[in-house]
Amino acid sequence: MQNIIVEIQSLGIRVPLIIRGRKGGAGPAEGRSFLLNGIAVNAPIHAPYVSDSPYSLQPLGDHFLLLKNGKELVPVEVVPEPRFYQFFTEDGVCYKKIALLHGKDCLATTVIQSCSHWKASRKCVFCGTEISLKNNRTIAKKTPGQLAEVATVAQRLDGISHIVLTSGTGDPPGTEIPYLARCANAVKTATGMPIHVQCAPPDDLALLDDLKEAGADTIGIHIESFDQDTLARMAPAKAAIGTEHYEKAWKRAVTLFGPAQVSSFLIVGMGEAPASVAWGSEVLADLGVYPFVVPLRPIPGSQMQDALPPDPEIMKRIYTSVAKILQRKGLSAKDCLAGCVRCGACSALHSYIQKSGKRVCHTTRNDREMAEVYAIRNEIFVREQGLFRDSDADEHDEYAIHLILKDDGEIVGTVRVFPDKADSGHWIGSRLAVRKTSRDFRSGALLVREAMRRVKKKGCTVFTAHVQEKNVLFFKKIGWNPIGPPEDYFGHPHQLMQADLSRVPEDF
């Protein structure tokens, strides 16, 4: 099933004329949603390249068969048009112009169907936000009352279970967020449904708090690509925001909404290096942000309408890599309450996901986890080993990256890494600590190897640590080499050691 989903999302499905789909707009703007063994999949059906697809649908009674080169594969159901599309608001607006069905049970809407970046010639070249408005398929601004009305009816008649609220960027940027909050509050009050909001990271990150307080359950802050050259060409306004500010926004959002409740789209097929998708996915997943990897879907009328989706074989390799990353970081789409990650129809990533490992390593994601780091270090370095009198905290803690090991959800170990201020290529590891109940080779190795991965991704060329003499053999087994003779460190003999970073595996 994995291969089928990947291939139809890139190649499309040739369908009978009786099946129609969207031909413009935002989101999965060209295609139709199908159910394959109960799994919702959105696939292109109208784009010119679909005529060359080996996949087609053959009517069979009240459903269809999916064929590849004429060979029968699996039964397929076409997700029917929802009943709420038939209704109109009191002021005469068709519900379909206010919100649309995505996947099998997700309601999605662009509350403000315009974007200031379009006026400033800085729009994302793959975007179709204002195309639907131009073609009279939607209205410029949906009111909170309209959204609440449509959501209530869609919930009752069509089993809608969660909703996506997105918007074009306001003028000035950030002014759209208070309006998104008003809309979220209206829908939550009327339906109680889980709500997903999407926005660019505002200058004032406190605005994200307003979305949470208004009733939003999850949030999408989409960077689209970690290949900076590609991002500058395809989404100049996003590139101008800068990765550093995106990272600040993701961290604040994870603190507010929680791990796996924050997501970011990564679009494949815009000219980026495929390895950048895996690299960026690890950056996101480590923070607790779900990387929602999708193939490019050229939107009719957009600047990329003549582009082609990526080769399915590239997507398969990327999905395999990202699924392993998610497993290592303990993130699962099943935990997401609302939005694109929960729906999953525009990506095949969900079909690659394995159960999260019992032991996972990642950066501390909130104050609670950081407090646990200090507690573990105090337990071991102060009370157990007596290396410090009251506390082992020092000046490096403020700018270090603090990694934790979780065993079945419980934090049992930690290590920190930080750059040498005198040499940007040199990183230092310290404070490796694992609780007695979890102290074995595998626990320590997971933490140290994660530290090696992390510093290598940060551009480290030399990674060193002062290691207690009793732990030298352990470090040798995982690719570290002694440097010089042992020396006194915190009143105890330690050995300076250097990691062999060539032993760090690549994700892609």
BELGI-V626957 format. One record per residue. N is the residue number from 1. OMEGA is omega in radians with two decimals (* if undefined). NEAR is the number of other ideal C-beta (glycine too) atoms within 10 Angstrom. Layout:
n | omega | near
N | OMEGA | NEAR
N | OMEGA | NEAR
This chain:
n | omega | near
1 | 3.12 | 13
2 | -3.06 | 14
3 | -3.13 | 13
4 | -3.11 | 21
5 | 3.14 | 25
6 | -3.04 | 26
7 | -3.13 | 22
8 | 3.10 | 28
9 | 3.09 | 26
10 | -3.03 | 26
11 | -3.11 | 22
12 | 3.13 | 25
13 | 3.02 | 27
14 | -3.01 | 15
15 | 3.05 | 23
16 | -3.09 | 11
17 | -3.11 | 5
18 | 3.13 | 7
19 | -3.14 | 14
20 | 3.12 | 12
21 | 3.12 | 19
22 | 3.13 | 23
23 | 3.13 | 18
24 | 3.11 | 19
25 | -3.13 | 23
26 | 3.13 | 25
27 | 3.11 | 22
28 | -2.86 | 25
29 | 3.13 | 23
30 | 3.12 | 25
31 | -3.10 | 25
32 | 3.10 | 20
33 | 3.12 | 23
34 | 3.03 | 26
35 | 3.07 | 17
36 | -3.05 | 19
37 | 3.11 | 11
38 | -3.13 | 7
39 | 3.13 | 17
40 | 3.14 | 20
41 | 3.06 | 28
42 | -3.06 | 26
43 | 3.07 | 29
44 | 3.07 | 25
45 | -3.05 | 22
46 | -3.03 | 17
47 | -3.10 | 22
48 | -3.09 | 13
49 | -3.10 | 15
50 | -3.13 | 20
51 | 3.12 | 9
52 | -3.09 | 9
53 | 3.05 | 20
54 | -3.08 | 14
55 | 3.10 | 19
56 | 3.08 | 18
57 | 3.08 | 19
58 | 3.13 | 13
59 | 3.10 | 12
60 | -3.11 | 11
61 | -3.10 | 7
62 | 3.06 | 6
63 | -3.09 | 12
64 | 2.98 | 21
65 | 3.03 | 15
66 | -3.14 | 20
67 | 2.99 | 18
68 | -3.06 | 18
69 | 3.08 | 8
70 | -3.12 | 8
71 | -3.11 | 8
72 | 3.14 | 11
73 | -3.07 | 14
74 | 3.01 | 13
75 | -3.12 | 14
76 | 2.98 | 23
77 | 3.02 | 16
78 | 3.11 | 18
79 | -3.05 | 18
80 | 3.04 | 10
81 | -3.09 | 13
82 | -3.12 | 20
83 | -3.08 | 13
84 | 3.09 | 24
85 | -3.08 | 17
86 | -2.96 | 12
87 | 3.14 | 16
88 | 3.04 | 12
89 | 3.13 | 17
90 | 3.12 | 8
91 | 2.96 | 8
92 | 3.13 | 6
93 | 3.11 | 18
94 | -3.14 | 15
95 | -3.10 | 21
96 | 3.10 | 18
97 | -3.10 | 21
98 | 3.13 | 25
99 | -3.08 | 29
100 | 3.01 | 26
101 | 2.99 | 20
102 | -3.12 | 26
103 | -3.12 | 22
104 | -3.10 | 22
105 | -3.13 | 18
106 | 3.07 | 24
107 | -3.08 | 28
108 | -3.13 | 23
109 | 2.97 | 25
110 | -2.97 | 28
111 | 3.03 | 23
112 | -2.97 | 19
113 | 3.07 | 24
114 | -3.07 | 19
115 | -3.12 | 25
116 | -3.13 | 17
117 | 3.06 | 22
118 | -3.13 | 16
119 | -3.09 | 11
120 | -3.14 | 12
121 | 3.09 | 7
122 | -3.08 | 16
123 | 3.02 | 22
124 | -3.01 | 24
125 | 3.12 | 13
126 | -2.97 | 21
127 | 3.09 | 21
128 | -3.03 | 28
129 | -3.05 | 26
130 | -3.12 | 22
131 | 3.12 | 21
132 | 3.13 | 24
133 | 3.13 | 19
134 | -3.10 | 12
135 | 3.08 | 14
136 | 3.09 | 8
137 | -3.12 | 17
138 | 3.07 | 26
139 | -2.98 | 16
140 | -3.08 | 11
141 | 3.11 | 14
142 | 3.13 | 24
143 | 3.06 | 18
144 | 3.13 | 18
145 | 3.10 | 14
146 | -3.11 | 23
147 | 3.12 | 24
148 | 3.14 | 18
149 | -3.12 | 22
150 | -3.12 | 29
151 | -3.14 | 27
152 | -3.13 | 16
153 | -3.14 | 19
154 | 3.10 | 28
155 | -3.08 | 21
156 | -3.02 | 12
157 | -2.97 | 14
158 | 3.07 | 18
159 | 3.06 | 10
160 | -3.05 | 25
161 | 3.07 | 17
162 | -2.99 | 24
163 | 3.06 | 30
164 | 3.04 | 24
165 | 3.09 | 28
166 | -3.08 | 23
167 | 2.90 | 26
168 | -3.14 | 23
169 | -3.11 | 26
170 | 3.11 | 20
171 | 0.09 | 14
172 | 3.14 | 10
173 | -3.12 | 18
174 | -3.12 | 17
175 | 3.10 | 15
176 | -3.01 | 24
177 | 3.07 | 22
178 | 3.12 | 14
179 | 3.05 | 18
180 | 3.13 | 25
181 | 3.11 | 24
182 | -3.13 | 16
183 | 3.13 | 29
184 | -3.12 | 26
185 | -3.14 | 19
186 | -3.13 | 20
187 | 3.14 | 28
188 | -3.13 | 19
189 | -3.07 | 12
190 | -2.97 | 17
191 | -3.04 | 22
192 | -3.09 | 10
193 | 2.97 | 20
194 | -3.04 | 19
195 | 3.06 | 28
196 | 3.08 | 28
197 | 3.11 | 29
198 | 3.12 | 24
199 | 2.99 | 26
200 | 3.14 | 24
201 | -3.12 | 24
202 | 3.05 | 22
203 | 3.12 | 10
204 | -3.06 | 11
205 | 3.07 | 16
206 | 3.09 | 8
207 | 3.11 | 20
208 | 3.09 | 25
209 | -3.13 | 15
210 | 3.12 | 18
211 | 3.12 | 25
212 | -3.12 | 19
213 | -3.13 | 12
214 | 3.11 | 21
215 | 3.09 | 19
216 | -3.11 | 31
217 | 3.14 | 23
218 | -3.10 | 28
219 | 3.04 | 27
220 | 3.07 | 21
221 | -2.85 | 22
222 | 3.09 | 21
223 | 3.07 | 26
224 | -3.11 | 22
225 | 3.03 | 26
226 | 3.01 | 24
227 | -2.96 | 21
228 | 3.09 | 13
229 | 3.12 | 13
230 | -3.14 | 18
231 | -3.14 | 23
232 | 3.13 | 13
233 | -2.99 | 15
234 | -3.09 | 23
235 | -3.01 | 25
236 | -3.14 | 16
237 | 3.08 | 17
238 | 3.12 | 22
239 | -3.12 | 19
240 | 3.11 | 12
241 | 3.09 | 18
242 | -3.11 | 12
243 | -3.10 | 15
244 | -3.14 | 8
245 | 3.04 | 15
246 | -3.11 | 21
247 | 3.08 | 16
248 | -3.14 | 13
249 | 3.12 | 24
250 | -3.13 | 22
251 | -3.14 | 18
252 | -3.13 | 18
253 | 3.11 | 28
254 | 3.08 | 19
255 | -3.10 | 17
256 | -2.97 | 18
257 | 3.13 | 22
258 | 3.09 | 17
259 | -3.14 | 20
260 | 3.06 | 24
261 | 3.07 | 25
262 | -3.11 | 28
263 | 3.05 | 28
264 | 3.06 | 26
265 | 2.93 | 18
266 | -3.07 | 26
267 | 3.13 | 24
268 | 3.07 | 22
269 | -3.13 | 21
270 | 3.13 | 20
271 | -3.11 | 12
272 | 2.97 | 23
273 | -3.12 | 14
274 | -3.14 | 18
275 | -3.14 | 16
276 | 3.13 | 19
277 | 3.10 | 27
278 | -3.14 | 23
279 | -3.13 | 18
280 | 3.12 | 22
281 | 3.12 | 29
282 | 3.07 | 24
283 | -3.11 | 20
284 | -3.06 | 27
285 | 3.13 | 23
286 | 3.13 | 22
287 | -3.05 | 19
288 | -3.14 | 26
289 | -3.11 | 30
290 | 3.11 | 28
291 | -3.12 | 26
292 | -3.05 | 26
293 | -3.11 | 25
294 | 3.00 | 22
295 | 3.06 | 23
296 | 3.04 | 18
297 | -3.10 | 26
298 | -3.10 | 22
299 | 3.10 | 26
300 | -3.13 | 18
301 | 3.11 | 17
302 | 3.13 | 23
303 | -3.14 | 15
304 | -3.05 | 18
305 | -3.12 | 16
306 | 3.12 | 11
307 | 3.09 | 19
308 | 3.02 | 15
309 | -3.11 | 20
310 | 3.08 | 21
311 | 3.14 | 17
312 | -3.12 | 19
313 | 3.07 | 12
314 | 3.13 | 17
315 | -3.14 | 26
316 | 3.14 | 17
317 | -3.14 | 16
318 | 3.13 | 26
319 | 3.13 | 24
320 | -3.14 | 15
321 | -3.08 | 22
322 | 3.11 | 27
323 | 3.10 | 19
324 | 3.10 | 18
325 | -3.14 | 20
326 | 3.11 | 25
327 | 3.14 | 18
328 | -3.06 | 21
329 | 3.05 | 28
330 | 3.12 | 20
331 | 3.13 | 26
332 | 3.09 | 18
333 | -3.12 | 19
334 | -3.13 | 12
335 | -3.08 | 15
336 | -3.02 | 26
337 | -3.04 | 18
338 | 2.99 | 23
339 | -3.02 | 31
340 | 3.13 | 29
341 | 3.11 | 26
342 | -3.14 | 25
343 | 3.04 | 27
344 | -2.97 | 24
345 | -3.06 | 24
346 | -3.12 | 24
347 | 3.05 | 28
348 | -3.05 | 28
349 | -3.09 | 26
350 | -3.12 | 21
351 | 3.12 | 18
352 | -3.02 | 21
353 | 3.01 | 18
354 | 3.10 | 10
355 | 3.13 | 8
356 | 3.13 | 18
357 | 3.11 | 16
358 | 3.11 | 10
359 | -3.14 | 18
360 | 3.11 | 21
361 | 3.03 | 25
362 | 3.07 | 22
363 | 3.03 | 17
364 | -3.03 | 19
365 | 3.13 | 18
366 | -3.10 | 14
367 | 3.14 | 9
368 | 3.13 | 10
369 | 3.12 | 17
370 | 3.11 | 15
371 | 3.12 | 12
372 | 3.06 | 17
373 | -3.14 | 21
374 | -3.14 | 16
375 | 3.13 | 13
376 | 3.14 | 20
377 | 3.11 | 23
378 | 3.14 | 17
379 | -3.02 | 14
380 | -3.01 | 21
381 | 3.14 | 17
382 | -3.02 | 15
383 | -3.08 | 9
384 | -3.02 | 12
385 | 3.12 | 14
386 | 3.12 | 11
387 | -3.14 | 15
388 | -3.07 | 16
389 | -3.06 | 7
390 | -3.08 | 7
391 | 3.10 | 11
392 | -3.14 | 19
393 | 3.12 | 13
394 | -3.05 | 11
395 | -3.12 | 8
396 | -3.08 | 15
397 | -3.05 | 16
398 | -3.08 | 8
399 | 3.10 | 10
400 | 2.94 | 19
401 | -3.09 | 18
402 | 3.14 | 18
403 | 3.11 | 26
404 | 3.03 | 22
405 | 3.06 | 25
406 | 3.05 | 20
407 | -3.10 | 18
408 | 3.07 | 9
409 | -3.13 | 9
410 | 3.11 | 11
411 | -3.07 | 19
412 | -3.11 | 21
413 | -3.12 | 24
414 | 2.97 | 26
415 | 3.11 | 27
416 | 3.06 | 21
417 | 3.13 | 23
418 | -3.12 | 18
419 | 3.00 | 19
420 | -3.06 | 13
421 | -3.14 | 9
422 | -3.07 | 6
423 | -3.04 | 10
424 | 3.13 | 12
425 | -3.10 | 13
426 | 3.07 | 16
427 | -3.07 | 27
428 | 3.06 | 18
429 | 3.12 | 27
430 | 3.07 | 19
431 | 3.02 | 23
432 | -3.07 | 22
433 | 3.10 | 24
434 | 3.13 | 20
435 | -3.06 | 19
436 | -3.08 | 9
437 | -3.13 | 10
438 | -3.01 | 16
439 | 3.02 | 13
440 | -3.07 | 9
441 | -3.04 | 10
442 | -3.12 | 10
443 | -3.14 | 19
444 | -3.12 | 22
445 | 3.11 | 15
446 | -3.14 | 22
447 | -3.09 | 23
448 | 3.14 | 23
449 | 3.06 | 17
450 | 3.08 | 23
451 | 3.12 | 23
452 | 3.10 | 24
453 | -3.05 | 20
454 | -3.07 | 23
455 | 3.10 | 25
456 | 3.11 | 18
457 | 3.11 | 14
458 | 3.11 | 14
459 | 3.14 | 10
460 | 3.04 | 22
461 | 3.10 | 12
462 | -3.12 | 14
463 | -3.08 | 24
464 | 3.07 | 18
465 | 2.98 | 23
466 | -2.98 | 18
467 | 3.04 | 23
468 | -3.03 | 18
469 | -3.10 | 11
470 | -3.10 | 10
471 | -3.09 | 17
472 | -3.11 | 16
473 | 3.09 | 9
474 | -3.11 | 16
475 | 3.10 | 23
476 | -3.10 | 13
477 | -3.11 | 11
478 | 2.94 | 16
479 | 3.08 | 17
480 | -3.10 | 24
481 | 3.12 | 10
482 | 3.07 | 14
483 | 3.09 | 11
484 | -3.12 | 8
485 | 3.05 | 8
486 | 3.12 | 16
487 | -3.12 | 10
488 | -3.10 | 8
489 | -3.04 | 15
490 | 3.07 | 13
491 | 3.14 | 8
492 | 3.14 | 14
493 | 3.10 | 13
494 | 3.10 | 17
495 | 3.03 | 21
496 | -3.12 | 15
497 | -3.14 | 20
498 | -3.12 | 16
499 | 2.99 | 25
500 | -3.05 | 12
501 | 3.09 | 16
502 | -3.14 | 7
503 | 3.10 | 12
504 | -3.11 | 18
505 | 3.06 | 7
506 | 3.13 | 10
507 | -3.03 | 18
508 | * | 17
